[in-house]
Amino acid sequence: MTGKPSVEVFYNSACPVCRAGMDEQRGALEKAGAGGDAVFTDITAAPDALAGNGLTLDDVRRHFYLRDASGALHRGATATAILWRMTPRRRWLGWLISRPVLRTIARLGYDWFADRLYAWNRRKGRW
């Protein structure tokens, strides 16, 4: 890719599960030669990165966000689908969880897991 990355991913590295997932995703993009297509912004280092969108640090601790090339902001399962559709060998997964019925199931599953992960991190004193 040349020029500006097509997406920016906002995630929380203070969560070890989130950090590992984003490190793995970044590695998959780089391995496929698409590493320049995405910029990964760690909100632990840039806590006000999404303040202009009305989002707090706690919002990004709870869900990861993705800004697409048009400037639209997506979160959770929708952001995952976009990121996977950019990644060779995962495009089919992004397509799959974007189908109408599966999109709802993916969103509910992501939100359920994210709420429990957020609570677990709070109990561990990560924030």
N, CA, C and O of each residue as an XYZ file, in Angstrom:
508
protein
N       0.834     -1.170      0.000
C       0.000      0.000      0.000
C       0.880      1.234      0.000
O       1.958      1.239      0.594
N       0.429      2.254     -0.650
C       1.147      3.518     -0.636
C       0.247      4.574     -0.047
O      -0.976      4.499     -0.164
N       0.859      5.568      0.591
C       0.070      6.670      1.141
C      -0.523      6.360      2.485
O       0.047      5.611      3.279
N      -1.677      6.945      2.736
C      -2.346      6.885      4.031
C      -2.929      5.490      4.289
O      -3.510      4.881      3.390
N      -2.770      4.985      5.528
C      -3.398      3.703      5.871
C      -4.910      3.792      5.701
O      -5.495      4.865      5.852
N      -5.536      2.668      5.386
C      -6.979      2.688      5.156
C      -7.793      2.648      6.449
O      -8.959      3.041      6.452
N      -7.194      2.177      7.551
C      -7.905      2.174      8.831
C      -6.956      2.518      9.968
O      -5.740      2.359      9.868
N      -7.563      2.999     11.063
C      -6.829      3.170     12.306
C      -7.574      2.389     13.375
O      -8.782      2.550     13.549
N      -6.846      1.548     14.084
C      -7.405      0.696     15.122
C      -7.022      1.283     16.481
O      -5.856      1.595     16.725
N      -8.000      1.429     17.351
C      -7.780      1.947     18.699
C      -8.034      0.809     19.682
O      -9.138      0.268     19.740
N      -7.021      0.452     20.445
C      -7.139     -0.686     21.354
C      -6.445     -0.371     22.673
O      -5.793      0.664     22.811
N      -6.589     -1.270     23.637
C      -6.101     -1.073     24.991
C      -5.025     -2.109     25.328
O      -5.342     -3.275     25.563
N      -3.781     -1.697     25.351
C      -2.699     -2.644     25.639
C      -2.585     -2.999     27.120
O      -1.855     -3.926     27.469
N      -3.292     -2.281     28.002
C      -3.263     -2.625     29.421
C      -3.982     -3.947     29.678
O      -3.773     -4.580     30.713
N      -4.821     -4.357     28.748
C      -5.496     -5.655     28.816
C      -4.616     -6.668     28.085
O      -4.392     -6.520     26.883
N      -4.113     -7.687     28.774
C      -3.217     -8.638     28.098
C      -3.892     -9.417     26.972
O      -3.238     -9.762     25.988
N      -5.170     -9.696     27.097
C      -5.889    -10.403     26.037
C      -6.024     -9.503     24.807
O      -5.812     -9.948     23.678
N      -6.376     -8.246     25.032
C      -6.518     -7.282     23.936
C      -5.174     -7.062     23.236
O      -5.093     -7.051     22.008
N      -4.132     -6.887     24.036
C      -2.784     -6.664     23.487
C      -2.342     -7.850     22.634
O      -1.826     -7.669     21.532
N      -2.545     -9.062     23.146
C      -2.150    -10.252     22.397
C      -2.942    -10.371     21.092
O      -2.381    -10.715     20.051
N      -4.229    -10.089     21.151
C      -5.055    -10.161     19.940
C      -4.634     -9.156     18.892
O      -4.564     -9.486     17.708
N      -4.354     -7.943     19.306
C      -3.944     -6.911     18.352
C      -2.528     -7.159     17.838
O      -2.243     -6.899     16.670
N      -1.642     -7.656     18.694
C      -0.295     -8.004     18.222
C      -0.365     -9.103     17.169
O       0.347     -9.068     16.166
N      -1.234    -10.076     17.414
C      -1.396    -11.179     16.460
C      -2.001    -10.662     15.158
O      -1.553    -11.045     14.077
N      -3.002     -9.806     15.245
C      -3.641     -9.254     14.042
C      -2.663     -8.403     13.241
O      -2.612     -8.500     12.015
N      -1.894     -7.577     13.924
C      -0.886     -6.749     13.255
C       0.137     -7.641     12.551
O       0.538     -7.364     11.421
N       0.551     -8.706     13.223
C       1.495     -9.647     12.621
C       0.923    -10.321     11.384
O       1.633    -10.505     10.395
N      -0.345    -10.690     11.427
C      -0.988    -11.317     10.263
C      -1.029    -10.357      9.079
O      -0.792    -10.760      7.941
N      -1.330     -9.093      9.346
C      -1.339     -8.094      8.272
C       0.064     -7.901      7.701
O       0.242     -7.839      6.484
N       1.055     -7.806      8.581
C       2.437     -7.607      8.123
C       2.922     -8.810      7.315
O       3.565     -8.647      6.278
N       2.616    -10.007      7.789
C       3.022    -11.226      7.086
C       2.429    -11.274      5.678
O       3.057    -11.774      4.744
N       1.229    -10.753      5.542
C       0.545    -10.742      4.244
C       0.958     -9.554      3.382
O       0.474     -9.398      2.260
N       1.855     -8.713      3.907
C       2.279     -7.545      3.151
C       1.285     -6.398      3.194
O       1.361     -5.468      2.391
N       0.352     -6.470      4.137
C      -0.674     -5.425      4.255
C      -0.510     -4.628      5.537
O      -1.448     -3.959      5.969
N       0.661     -4.687      6.152
C       0.897     -4.016      7.417
C       0.682     -2.518      7.357
O       0.282     -1.909      8.350
N       0.941     -1.914      6.207
C       0.765     -0.473      6.061
C      -0.676     -0.051      5.873
O      -0.975      1.142      5.828
N      -1.581     -1.027      5.763
C      -2.991     -0.707      5.575
C      -3.685     -0.281      6.864
O      -4.778      0.284      6.830
N      -3.045     -0.555      8.004
C      -3.664     -0.241      9.290
C      -2.638      0.380     10.235
O      -1.479     -0.031     10.280
N      -3.091      1.367     10.977
C      -2.298      1.960     12.048
C      -2.971      1.517     13.345
O      -4.193      1.591     13.476
N      -2.169      1.059     14.296
C      -2.689      0.611     15.577
C      -2.330      1.647     16.641
O      -1.152      1.904     16.890
N      -3.338      2.237     17.261
C      -3.141      3.251     18.285
C      -3.521      2.673     19.639
O      -4.666      2.288     19.871
N      -2.543      2.622     20.520
C      -2.750      2.114     21.873
C      -3.279      3.260     22.736
O      -2.585      4.256     22.939
N      -4.491      3.122     23.237
C      -5.072      4.214     24.011
C      -4.431      4.356     25.387
O      -4.630      5.363     26.067
N      -3.665      3.354     25.795
C      -2.931      3.493     27.047
C      -1.878      4.590     26.897
O      -1.611      5.336     27.839
N      -1.285      4.682     25.709
C      -0.288      5.721     25.423
C      -0.925      7.010     24.916
O      -0.314      8.075     25.005
N      -2.145      6.927     24.386
C      -2.842      8.098     23.835
C      -4.281      8.096     24.354
O      -5.209      7.870     23.577
N      -4.486      8.343     25.660
C      -5.816      8.183     26.260
C      -6.903      9.095     25.704
O      -8.087      8.791     25.850
N      -6.533     10.194     25.076
C      -7.536     11.109     24.524
C      -7.711     10.964     23.015
O      -8.290     11.836     22.368
N      -7.212      9.864     22.456
C      -7.227      9.688     21.001
C      -8.625      9.769     20.400
O      -8.778     10.204     19.259
N      -9.630      9.364     21.135
C     -11.002      9.394     20.607
C     -11.898     10.384     21.344
O     -13.120     10.343     21.202
N     -11.297     11.267     22.126
C     -12.077     12.258     22.872
C     -12.898     13.140     21.936
O     -14.008     13.548     22.281
N     -12.360     13.435     20.760
C     -13.085     14.242     19.780
C     -14.346     13.561     19.266
O     -15.215     14.212     18.685
N     -14.446     12.251     19.479
C     -15.633     11.499     19.092
C     -16.577     11.278     20.274
O     -17.562     10.547     20.170
N     -16.262     11.916     21.385
C     -17.097     11.768     22.561
C     -16.858     10.474     23.316
O     -17.675     10.086     24.150
N     -15.744      9.798     23.036
C     -15.432      8.532     23.701
C     -14.378      8.747     24.775
O     -13.434      9.516     24.596
N     -14.552      8.068     25.871
C     -13.619      8.169     26.984
C     -12.610      7.021     26.937
O     -12.762      6.065     26.177
N     -11.606      7.143     27.751
C     -10.630      6.071     27.903
C     -11.340      4.784     28.308
O     -11.004      3.706     27.819
N     -12.305      4.895     29.187
C     -13.045      3.722     29.634
C     -13.821      3.060     28.498
O     -13.960      1.837     28.483
N     -14.327      3.844     27.547
C     -15.025      3.266     26.386
C     -14.100      2.336     25.610
O     -14.510      1.256     25.184
N     -12.842      2.762     25.427
C     -11.906      1.959     24.642
C     -11.316      0.831     25.491
O     -10.806     -0.149     24.948
N     -11.381      0.958     26.782
C     -11.010     -0.174     27.629
C     -12.044     -1.284     27.490
O     -11.720     -2.464     27.629
N     -13.265     -0.910     27.220
C     -14.358     -1.877     27.139
C     -14.485     -2.495     25.732
O     -14.828     -3.671     25.609
N     -14.215     -1.723     24.688
C     -14.353     -2.195     23.300
C     -13.218     -1.608     22.474
O     -12.716     -0.529     22.787
N     -12.815     -2.306     21.427
C     -11.863     -1.673     20.514
C     -12.637     -1.000     19.395
O     -13.756     -1.391     19.063
N     -12.011      0.026     18.820
C     -12.649      0.837     17.778
C     -11.770      0.863     16.544
O     -10.558      0.659     16.619
N     -12.394      1.114     15.419
C     -11.690      1.206     14.141
C     -12.273      2.376     13.366
O     -13.490      2.488     13.219
N     -11.400      3.251     12.869
C     -11.829      4.352     12.003
C     -11.484      3.956     10.578
O     -10.324      3.680     10.271
N     -12.490      3.927      9.702
C     -12.237      3.534      8.311
C     -11.759      4.726      7.484
O     -11.656      5.844      7.989
N     -11.473      4.476      6.229
C     -10.908      5.505      5.342
C     -11.837      6.708      5.173
O     -11.371      7.814      4.898
N     -13.137      6.502      5.336
C     -14.079      7.616      5.199
C     -14.208      8.418      6.490
O     -14.864      9.459      6.515
N     -13.581      7.933      7.565
C     -13.647      8.622      8.844
C     -14.706      8.070      9.783
O     -14.815      8.520     10.924
N     -15.490      7.098      9.318
C     -16.524      6.505     10.163
C     -15.876      5.637     11.237
O     -14.872      4.967     10.997
N     -16.472      5.666     12.421
C     -15.955      4.911     13.555
C     -16.824      3.670     13.778
O     -18.052      3.752     13.789
N     -16.170      2.529     13.954
C     -16.851      1.254     14.176
C     -16.297      0.655     15.458
O     -15.158      0.937     15.829
N     -17.088     -0.171     16.141
C     -16.588     -0.794     17.366
C     -16.920     -2.277     17.404
O     -17.821     -2.754     16.714
N     -16.172     -2.986     18.226
C     -16.469     -4.372     18.526
C     -16.480     -5.294     17.332
O     -15.544     -5.316     16.533
N     -17.568     -6.065     17.219
C     -17.666     -7.080     16.171
C     -17.642     -6.464     14.775
O     -17.090     -7.056     13.847
N     -18.232     -5.294     14.619
C     -18.210     -4.635     13.307
C     -16.785     -4.249     12.933
O     -16.369     -4.432     11.789
N     -16.039     -3.716     13.894
C     -14.631     -3.368     13.660
C     -13.816     -4.618     13.347
O     -12.941     -4.595     12.481
N     -14.106     -5.704     14.052
C     -13.415     -6.974     13.801
C     -13.654     -7.448     12.379
O     -12.721     -7.870     11.696
N     -14.892     -7.381     11.933
C     -15.222     -7.820     10.574
C     -14.455     -7.012      9.538
O     -13.944     -7.578      8.572
N     -14.369     -5.714      9.720
C     -13.632     -4.855      8.785
C     -12.158     -5.235      8.776
O     -11.555     -5.369      7.711
N     -11.584     -5.406      9.944
C     -10.163     -5.757     10.052
C      -9.885     -7.121      9.434
O      -8.892     -7.294      8.727
N     -10.748     -8.080      9.696
C     -10.561     -9.411      9.108
C     -10.720     -9.388      7.594
O     -10.015    -10.118      6.897
N     -11.623     -8.573      7.070
C     -11.786     -8.510      5.607
C     -10.561     -7.918      4.927
O     -10.376     -8.096      3.723
N      -9.728     -7.220      5.679
C      -8.479     -6.661      5.135
C      -7.333     -7.674      5.173
O      -6.284     -7.456      4.567
N      -7.539     -8.779      5.886
C      -6.462     -9.716      6.175
C      -6.603    -10.988      5.351
O      -7.571    -11.729      5.519
N      -5.643    -11.252      4.456
C      -5.692    -12.518      3.724
C      -5.817    -13.689      4.704
O      -5.267    -13.651      5.804
N      -6.526    -14.698      4.302
C      -6.824    -15.900      5.094
C      -7.858    -15.651      6.187
O      -8.272    -16.586      6.872
N      -8.271    -14.411      6.354
C      -9.337    -14.106      7.326
C     -10.501    -13.390      6.660
O     -11.528    -13.127      7.286
N     -10.328    -13.081      5.389
C     -11.397    -12.349      4.691
C     -12.732    -13.066      4.794
O     -13.771    -12.432      4.977
N     -12.704    -14.370      4.679
C     -13.945    -15.146      4.744
C     -14.612    -15.003      6.114
O     -15.839    -14.978      6.203
N     -13.811    -14.910      7.182
C     -14.379    -14.723      8.514
C     -15.051    -13.354      8.640
O     -16.133    -13.228      9.213
N     -14.389    -12.336      8.096
C     -14.980    -10.999      8.100
C     -16.278    -10.960      7.325
O     -17.249    -10.333      7.749
N     -16.291    -11.636      6.184
C     -17.507    -11.718      5.378
C     -18.593    -12.453      6.152
O     -19.747    -12.026      6.183
N     -18.208    -13.573      6.782
C     -19.167    -14.413      7.484
C     -19.852    -13.667      8.632
O     -21.076    -13.710      8.751
N     -19.075    -12.986      9.474
C     -19.709    -12.310     10.618
C     -20.372    -10.991     10.226
O     -20.910    -10.279     11.074
N     -20.326    -10.676      8.934
C     -21.033     -9.493      8.426
C     -22.404     -9.845      7.861
O     -23.180     -8.946      7.535
N     -22.720    -11.140      7.737
C     -24.038    -11.551      7.240
C     -25.093    -11.167      8.261
O     -24.823    -11.199      9.462
N     -26.293    -10.804      7.812
C     -27.311    -10.251      8.711
C     -27.534    -11.005     10.029
O     -27.416    -10.391     11.090
N     -27.843    -12.271     10.011
C     -28.121    -12.990     11.253
C     -26.839    -13.168     12.062
O     -26.837    -12.971     13.277
N     -25.759    -13.537     11.396
C     -24.501    -13.744     12.109
C     -23.922    -12.440     12.662
O     -23.236    -12.450     13.685
N     -24.192    -11.329     11.996
C     -23.734    -10.028     12.494
C     -24.317     -9.756     13.884
O     -23.611     -9.286     14.776
N     -25.591    -10.049     14.061
C     -26.242     -9.851     15.365
C     -25.654    -10.783     16.411
O     -25.381    -10.361     17.534
N     -25.457    -12.045     16.055
C     -24.866    -13.014     16.979
C     -23.439    -12.600     17.333
O     -23.046    -12.669     18.498
N     -22.664    -12.173     16.342
C     -21.282    -11.741     16.583
C     -21.259    -10.524     17.506
O     -20.437    -10.459     18.420
N     -22.143     -9.573     17.281
C     -22.190     -8.377     18.123
C     -22.540     -8.737     19.560
O     -21.891     -8.267     20.494
N     -23.557     -9.564     19.739
C     -23.961     -9.965     21.086
C     -22.847    -10.762     21.776
O     -22.574    -10.556     22.959
N     -22.211    -11.666     21.035
C     -21.112    -12.451     21.596
C     -19.922    -11.592     21.959
O     -19.331    -11.760     23.026
N     -19.569    -10.676     21.080
C     -18.443     -9.772     21.361
C     -18.748     -8.930     22.595
O     -17.910     -8.823     23.490
N     -19.932     -8.334     22.654
C     -20.283     -7.468     23.777
C     -20.302     -8.254     25.090
O     -19.843     -7.748     26.114
N     -20.824     -9.481     25.072
C     -20.848    -10.323     26.262
C     -19.420    -10.588     26.742
O     -19.116    -10.421     27.923
N     -18.551    -11.000     25.822
C     -17.165    -11.296     26.168
C     -16.441    -10.029     26.636
O     -15.710    -10.065     27.626
N     -16.637     -8.918     25.934
C     -15.960     -7.660     26.275
C     -16.345     -7.187     27.677
O     -15.492     -6.693     28.415
N     -17.610     -7.332     28.050
C     -18.037     -6.934     29.389
C     -17.340     -7.760     30.462
O     -16.925     -7.226     31.490
N     -17.213     -9.055     30.226
C     -16.547     -9.916     31.199
C     -15.039     -9.666     31.243
O     -14.433     -9.706     32.314
N     -14.446     -9.411     30.101
C     -13.027     -9.107     30.046
C     -12.726     -7.781     30.753
O     -11.733     -7.668     31.472
N     -13.573     -6.799     30.548
C     -13.430     -5.507     31.213
C     -13.487     -5.691     32.734
O     -12.640     -5.167     33.457
N     -14.478     -6.430     33.210
C     -14.630     -6.660     34.643
C     -13.425     -7.426     35.204
O     -12.946     -7.112     36.294
N     -12.943     -8.410     34.478
C     -11.769     -9.189     34.902
C     -10.544     -8.280     35.036
O      -9.811     -8.378     36.020
N     -10.320     -7.413     34.076
C      -9.201     -6.488     34.130
C      -9.319     -5.519     35.305
O      -8.313     -5.188     35.933
N     -10.515     -5.068     35.606
C     -10.732     -4.186     36.768
C     -10.395     -4.929     38.064
O      -9.742     -4.384     38.953
N     -10.855     -6.184     38.154
C     -10.548     -6.973     39.352
C      -9.049     -7.186     39.517
O      -8.544     -7.242     40.638
N      -8.343     -7.304     38.405
C      -6.890     -7.507     38.443
C      -6.140     -6.203     38.700
O      -4.920     -6.216     38.860
N      -6.856     -5.075     38.741
C      -6.231     -3.786     39.027
C      -5.463     -3.181     37.868
O      -4.544     -2.388     38.074
N      -5.834     -3.550     36.650
C      -5.128     -3.004     35.488
C      -5.552     -1.562     35.188
O      -4.855     -0.827     34.489
N      -6.700     -1.180     35.729
C      -7.158      0.221     35.669
C      -8.169      0.465     36.761
O      -8.682      1.576     36.891
